[in-house]
Amino acid sequence: MIWYVLASFFPCIFVVFFSVLTRSKWVGTILTLIIIGASVQKGFFHNEWIIFIDVASLLAGYLIIDQLEFHKKEDD
């Protein structure tokens, strides 16, 4: 059960964190996809539902970044 909860929140948090850190929503999304892909290849996923929840959470993180525009660089 804990795997489903983690799959629901971590990809979203990773996309937001990496996008704010790098100031690019695309780089944040790609870095999160690389992390998820590496963990799938290493066998940390028990079934296909966790991958589906990861992708949905990744999409939610992308939409949050896009709507709130945290990735935009502020010039003074």
C-alpha positions as CSV (number, residue, x, y, z in Angstrom):
1,M,0.0,0.0,0.0
2,I,2.9,2.4,0.7
3,W,4.1,2.0,-2.9
4,Y,0.9,3.5,-4.2
5,V,1.0,6.5,-1.8
6,L,4.6,7.2,-2.8
7,A,3.8,6.8,-6.5
8,S,1.0,9.4,-6.0
9,F,3.2,12.1,-4.5
10,F,6.9,11.8,-5.3
11,P,6.9,12.3,-9.1
12,C,4.7,15.4,-8.7
13,I,7.1,16.8,-6.0
14,F,10.1,15.9,-8.1
15,V,8.8,17.7,-11.1
16,V,8.0,20.8,-9.1
17,F,11.4,20.7,-7.3
18,F,13.6,20.1,-10.4
19,S,11.6,22.7,-12.4
20,V,12.1,25.4,-9.7
21,L,15.7,24.4,-9.3
22,T,16.6,24.5,-13.0
23,R,14.1,27.2,-14.0
24,S,12.8,25.0,-16.8
25,K,9.6,22.8,-16.7
26,W,11.0,20.6,-19.5
27,V,14.3,19.9,-17.7
28,G,12.4,19.1,-14.5
29,T,10.0,16.7,-16.3
30,I,12.8,15.0,-18.1
31,L,14.9,14.5,-15.0
32,T,11.9,13.0,-13.2
33,L,11.3,10.7,-16.2
34,I,14.9,9.6,-16.0
35,I,14.6,8.8,-12.3
36,I,11.4,6.8,-12.9
37,G,12.9,5.0,-15.9
38,A,15.9,4.0,-13.9
39,S,13.9,2.7,-11.1
40,V,11.7,0.7,-13.5
41,Q,14.8,-0.8,-15.1
42,K,16.2,-1.7,-11.7
43,G,13.0,-3.5,-10.8
44,F,11.6,-1.4,-8.0
45,F,8.1,-1.5,-9.3
46,H,5.8,-4.4,-8.3
47,N,3.1,-4.0,-10.9
48,E,1.9,-1.8,-13.8
49,W,-0.5,0.2,-11.7
50,I,2.4,1.9,-9.9
51,I,3.8,3.0,-13.2
52,F,0.4,4.4,-14.3
53,I,0.1,6.3,-11.0
54,D,3.7,7.6,-11.5
55,V,2.8,8.9,-14.9
56,A,-0.4,10.5,-13.6
57,S,1.5,12.2,-10.8
58,L,4.2,13.4,-13.2
59,L,1.5,15.0,-15.4
60,A,-0.1,16.6,-12.3
61,G,3.3,18.1,-11.4
62,Y,3.8,19.4,-14.9
63,L,0.4,21.0,-14.9
64,I,1.1,22.6,-11.4
65,I,4.3,24.1,-12.7
66,D,2.7,25.3,-15.9
67,Q,-0.2,27.0,-14.1
68,L,1.7,28.5,-11.2
69,E,4.7,29.5,-13.4
70,F,7.3,28.7,-10.8
71,H,9.8,27.8,-13.5
72,K,9.8,31.4,-15.0
73,K,12.8,33.4,-14.3
74,E,12.1,36.7,-12.6
75,D,14.1,39.7,-13.8
76,D,14.4,42.7,-11.7
